[in-house]
Amino acid sequence: MKIQLLNKIAAIGLAELDDSYTVGEDIADADGIMVRSAVMHEMEFAPSLKAIARAGAGVNNIPIERCSEGGIVVFNTPGANANG
């Protein structure tokens, strides 16, 4: 599975992903995206995109309606920074 990073994600979190994941900033045709604060409203999504994970609370930087129409699951991690 290919995961594109749009912002710096803590190494401790990325360590949870095993060798079956290819993770990086320059990933083409990603299956998933991990984002913190990058604004994604004008971003083109690959047809392969299945999910967007927001590292933090809220999803205002993600085009939720467009994702819903395209069958892309969006989720966030409220409280993760406080727990860290």
N, C-alpha and C positions, 0 to 999 in steps of 0.2 A: 504494500500500500504506500502511496506517495503523499507526503504531507508537506505543504508549503507553509513557511513561516513568514508572516508579514511584519513582525516585530521581534525583538529579543525575547525569548522564552527561557525561563530559568533552567539551567542544566539539570537540576534535581527532578524537574518535571519531565524533561525530555528523556531522562534515564529510564522512565517507566515504559518507554517504547522499545520493543525488542528488535532483533535484526530483520524482522519481516517488514519493517518500515524504512522508507527512504525519506529523510527529513532534511530540509534546507530552504534557503531563501529563493534559490533559482530552480525551482521544481516546475517543470512544464506538465500540463495535463494532470494536475494534482487530484487525488481522491478526496482530500480534506485540506482545510486551511486552519491554522492556529493564528489568532490575532489578539492584540491587546488594544491599541488605540488607533491603528491605521484606519482611515476612512475608506470604505469599500463601495460607496454608492455609485461611482463611475467605473468601477472595475469590471472587466469582462471575465466571465466564469467559463472554465473549460467544461465541455459536455460531461466529462468524467467526474466532476465535483459532486460529492454526496453529502458532505457535512462541513460546517464552519463552527469552530470552537472559540468562543470569546474568553480569554483569560482575564476574568474580572467580572464586575457587575454591569448590567445593562447591555443593550445591543443597539444603541442609537447610531453606531458607526457602520452598521450592517444593513443592507437593503432587504429587510424582512419580507416585504410583499413580493419582491422579485424572486427571492429564495423559495418562498412558499409556492409560487407559480411554477418554479422549475423543479420542485421536489427535493430541494436542498434542506437538510435538517440543520437548524441553528440552535446552539445551546450556549449557556454562559456558566461561569463559576463564581457566583456571588459569595463573598466571604473568604475566598481563597487567599487574597492578599493579607487579610487580617489573621488568618490561621497560620500563614507563613511566618 
